[in-house]
Amino acid sequence: MKLTSFQSKILIALISLFLLSAVIYFYSSQETTLPKMTVQEKKARFKELIIPAVNEVYAELMEQYQDVSASLKSGDNIEEIEELKVEYKAKSDAELLMALKPHPKSIAIAQAAMESSWATSRFFREAYNIFGVWSFDEDEPRIAALQKRGDKTIWVKEYSSVKASVRDYYRTIARSTAFKEFRKLKMKTDDPFALVKKLDRYSEKGAEYGHELTSIIKFNKFHKLKEVNTED
């Protein structure tokens, strides 16, 4: 059957659209596909990507914690402190300090390794989401998980950088009521093996989650990382 001029134009347009989609898909998949790596190579890549960001965020948060602690003692910067209380849902000075004091880097790094499969997960590759943080706000940058919960789409946050992801993770731990006992305990100890037991609500694995974090920290010697001095 001979095509009319109009039909030919439509066919050409459809073919062009198909080819363009194929090219876009090819290059986007190339950007997020990782080469095959040994376990050692994967871990080395993870450390290069994640640890510098954790170090930076930890140092910044520790400096803020120490500054606020000093202000509470001196009575300075009252307005700023009240704003921080609102941001971190703190009802008292003590709760604010619990929220602001960063927990050991070894825990953050171990969680990053577990949640992102050593920085190889799709969430990390496409959205810098290292910690599997969900999104419940349709107006914020986010991507959909490939699997659903029944008919419900699961969304995870999309970040602009590794550092932004790390900072939001620390903020989540600092604000959520699910980690209140964790925050209380970190004011008494920096022992990561004691603290991870209080992260059972971070994952559906419950208490097993803490056991797995303990194994990751010990096996990879993350607890040997030098922490910033927490003394005032």
Secondary structure, 3 states (H helix, E strand, C coil): CCCCHHHHHHHHHHHHHHHHHHHHHHHHHHHHCCCCCCHHHHHHHHHHHHHHHHHHHHHHHHHHHHHHHHHHHHCCCHHHHHHHHHHCCCCCHHHHHHHHCCCCHHHHHHHHHHHHCCCCCHHHHHHCCCCCCECCCCCCCEEEEEEEECCEEEEEECCCCHHHHHHHHHHHHHHCHHHHHHHHHHCCCCCHHHHHHHHCCCCCCCHHHHHHHHHHHHHHCHHHCCCCCCCC
